[in-house]
Amino acid sequence: MRHLKSKKKIAMVSAGLICCLALEQPLAVSAAEGTSILQTAGVASILETTLTTEEYKERAQQAQGASWGYTNIGIANVESGNLNVRESPSTDSKLVGKMPKDSACEVVEMLDGWAHITSGEVEGYVSTEFLFTGPEAKIAADDLARTVVLVNTDGLNVRDEANTESAVLTQVPKGEELEYVETLEGWIKVSIDGEEAYVSSDFVTVEERLDTAITMTELLYGQGISDIRVELVEYAKQFLGNPYVWGGTSLTKGADCSGFVLSVFKKFGVHLSHHSGSQAKEGTKISVSDLKPGDLIFYANSSGTINHVAIYIGNGQVIHASSPKTGIKISNYNYRTPIRCVRVLQD
């Protein structure tokens, strides 16, 4: 729903920008430069909007300056799911990453129907059919930027309450981003997998950021990983970006952390409980150093009670249904302190 709203807003603001330009100077746009939005914006649609000319001007000026460190920003324009990032400009090329809906990239070069981009740690090519660029991208970014808490120290204590006497929920490594809730005196309230907690403001930075592409570790058959593990991980990654729903088990319409794991493993004939604490007992306990793609990693609250589960996908990453705000996502396996690792695939 937010995507449709954003597209409508982009169309409205683009139309308003045309109106403002027309009032101040002749509008010269060649056929090669015109976009579908510019071509279809008529006088009637401009007059039907609620923004004034001055508001259009202000919004356009804000968009021009809101690049968040990007020189030539692009925004993934997909209705749902993710935009594939490929090694070369071809649909037959190797997949090197995915841009979640509404995530940002730096557009290095525009080719015939493709854009050479960098986003986060990913570099590759995406179809321009599904990418906002130019003014549309800047206006979209203005609406999509979110406030995050960037961890500036290793082993940051995340506490149940906003004081140093409170129990430690988990520890977070340097460079991780936490969901921002609010700023307090000396503390920042954050959310980890939907659970509110607190971190000292001395060791974090609160800033506006746009989502970026996710590195996709490609598991290949015959490289020391069993076929079922390759297939399970690749199957799980198909649902990246889908919604989190408490108590849900639908991989498309919504699942919680244990519901996501339950449904992924059910596809491969493994039946698990719909509870992370129970799932932690339904396999063989292993060490972090023994992890293979397809193994499960569990996380706990400050009392040591397991309250979250993720699937290890290799290369130090997990996929999990994190929270209502982020949905199904990929994280570093130690984005919070793991408490238990379990193997349920006995291959």
N, C-alpha and C positions, 0 to 999 in steps of 0.2 A: 504494500500500500504506500509506503514511504517513497518507493521508486516512482510510482505513477504521479504522486504529488510533486516530487522533484522535477519530473519531466514537464508537468504543467507549469510549474514555477519558472522553469527555464524558458519555455515558450513565451510566457507572459512578459518576463523581464527583457527577453530579446526583442519582443515587439515594442516594449516601452522604450528601449534604447534606440530603436529605429526612429521612433516618434521624436525623441529628444534631439537626435542628430538632424532630423529633418527640420526642426525648428531653428537650429543654429547654423546649419550649413548644408549645401547640397549633398545628397547621399549618392556616392558612386560605388557601386558594387558590380563587378563583372560577373558574367554567367558562371565562370569557372570558380569564383570565390563564394558564390551564394550557396547557403545550406538549405535543407528542406524547411527549416524553421523560418529562415529569412524569406523564402519564396512564398510561404503560405500565410504570413502575417499580414492581415488586411486591416483597413481603417476600422471596421466594425469591431473586430476582436480587440483592438487597442482601446476603443472607447468603452468596451464592456468591462474592462479591468478596473480595480478600485484604487490603484496607485496613481499619484499625481506625477506630473512631469518632473518636479524637483526630487520626488522619491525615486523615480527611475534613474535620474542622474546620480543620486547618492549611491544607489545600489550598484550601478555600473562602476562607479569610482572605487567602491569597496572591493568589488570583484577583481578589478585590475590590480589591486595591491595585495590580494589575499592568495598568495601562491605557496605559502608554507614551505619555502625552500626550493620550490620547483621553478625552473626557467621556462619550460614549456609543458604545462601540466595536462594530463589526460585522466579521465575518470571512466571506470568500467561501467558501461551502459547495458546491463543485462537485466531482464525481468526478474530472474531468480538464479540461484546457483552461482557459477563462476565463469570467468572469461579465461579460456585456455591461453597460456603463454608457451610458444613453441620455439625450438632451437633455430629454425629458419622460417622464412615467409611462405609456408606451405602447410595445408591441413594434413599432409602425410608426414610432417616432420615430428621429431621427438618432442614430447611434452616436458617442459622444464619447470613449469610453475603454473599457478592459478591466481587470477586476480578476483577476489570476492566482489560481489555486487557493490558498487559505489566506492571501491578502493581507488587509490591514486597511483600515477606513474609519471616518470619523466619521458616525454616523447623526444627521442634522439633524432629520428628521421622518419619521414612519411614516404612509403613506397606505393606500388600499385595495389591498393586495397589492404595494405598492411602497414603497421606502425612498429618501428624498432623502438623498444622501450626498456627502461630500467625501473624496478620497483622493489624496494626493500633489498633483499639479497638476490633478486631474480633479474636476469637480463634475457631478452628474447623478442619475439614478434607476436603481435595480436592483430586480429582482424579489425580494421577501422569501422566496420559495420556496427561494432558493439563498443565503440569508444567515443566519448565526448572529448572534443579538443577545442582550443581557442576560447572565445568568450563563454561559450556554453559550459566548458569544463570549469572555468573559474567561478562562474555563478553556482554551479552544482557543488563545488568544493566549499563555498561559503556556507551552504546549507548542511553539508555532511561532516564538517570538522567536528571532532569530539574531544572532550577534555580527558586527558590521561595522566596517570601518575608514573613518572619514570624513576626507576630505582637507581641510585647513584653509588651504592656500596654493596659489597658481597655479604650474603647472610643477613639481610635486613629482617629484623623481627617484625612480624605482623601479629598484633595483639587483639584480644577480645574487647578490651576497653581502652580508652585514651589516657593511659597512665603506665608508667614503667613497672608498676607492681602487678599489672594484669597478666593473665596467662598468655603464653605465646601460641598463637594458632598455627603458624608455620613460619618458615624462613624463605626468603625470595632472593635469587641471585641478582647481581648487578646487570643492568640493561633490560630487565623485564619491565613490561608495562602493566599497570594495575588499573582497574576500572575506578574512575573518580566518582565520589559521592558528594562530599562537601569538605570545606576547610574549617578547622576549629583552631583554637589557640594552641599552637605548638604541635598540632596533630592534623593528619589528613584521614578522613573516613574513606575507605575503599571497599570494593566488593571483589571477592575471590570466589569464582564458581557460584555466584549468587548469594554468598554469605558475607554480611557486612563485618568489617574489622577496621583496625586503626594502625597507622604507621607514623613515626616521628617525621615532622616536616623538615628536620635537619638533614635527612638522608635521601630526600626525594625532590624531584622537580615537577611542578604541575604545569602542563602546557597543552596547547591545541595541536592535534595531529590528525592526519588522515590515514585510513587503513592502507596497507600496501599488500603486494603479492605475497603468496606463500610458496616457499620452496617445496617442490614435490619430489621426494625420494623415490626413484623408480626401482622397484624390485624386479629382478629378471629371473626367469627360470634357469635352473642349472648352475646357480652361483652360490651354492652352499646353503640355500634356503629352500625348504620343501615347497612343492607346488601349492599345497593347501594354504600355507602361510602367505605366499605371494598373492594368491587369489583373494584371500580374506582381507588383506590390507588394501588391495586395489578396489575391492568391493566397498569397503568402509569409506574410502576417500571420495567415492561418487556422491556422498551425501553431505560433503563439506558445505557449510553455509546454510543448511536447512535449520528450521527452528527448534528451540528448546521448549519443551512442554512438561511441566511437573506431572509425573505419573504416566507420561506417554511412552508408547513403544513404536510409533510410526516413524520410519526412517525418512519419510517425505513430509508428513504433516506435523511432526513434532515428537520428540522423545526426551526423557531426562537421561542422566549419565548412565544409570544401570539399564534403562530401557533401550538405549542405543546399543550398548554392548550385547544385551540379550538378543536383540533383533538381528544384529550382524552375525553373531555366532549361530543363531537358529538356522540361518541360510546354509550353514555348513554342517548341520546335523548335531550341533552341540547345544544342549538345553541348560540354561542357567536361570537362577532365581532373579526376580525383579527387585533386587536390593543389593547395594554395593557391599555391605557388610557380609551378607550371605555369599555373594560371589567370591569374596576373598578366601572363603573356606572350601570352594568347589574346584580346587586344582592343587597343584604341587607348588609349595613355596620355593622361590628361587632368589638368588642375589641379583642386584642391579647389573653386575658384570656378566651375568649369564643371560641377560635379556635377548630374546629373538623377536623379530616382527611377528605380531599376533599374540604376544604375551600381554598380560594385564598388569597395570600399575595402579595402586590404591593410595589414597590420601586421607588424612584424618583431621578432626578438629583438635582444639587445645587439650581436651581430655583424653585424646588417643583413640576416640571412636571413629572408625572409618565412615566417611561421608561422601566419597567421590571416587570414581573409577575411570580409567582411560585405557585405550588400546595402544600399545607400543607399535610404531610403524617403521622403526629403523632410523639411523642417522641421528639418534638422540631426540627423536620427536614422538609425540603421542597425538592421537585424534580422540576427541571427546565432546560430549554435549555439555558445554560449560555453564551457560546461564541464559535466562530469557533475553538478555541484551546482546549476547554474542552468538548464540546458537551453537551448532556443531563446528568446531574449529580445530586447528592444529597448533600445538604449543611445544615448547621444549619440555622434555620429560621431567625436569627439575624446576619448572616454573613455580612450583611450591614443593615442599619437602615430601618425597615419596615415603610411605610407611611400610609398604608391603608389595612384593612382586609375585605374581602367580602364573603358572603355566597350565592352561587347560587343553591345549592342543598337544597330544602325546604322539608326535610323529618321529 
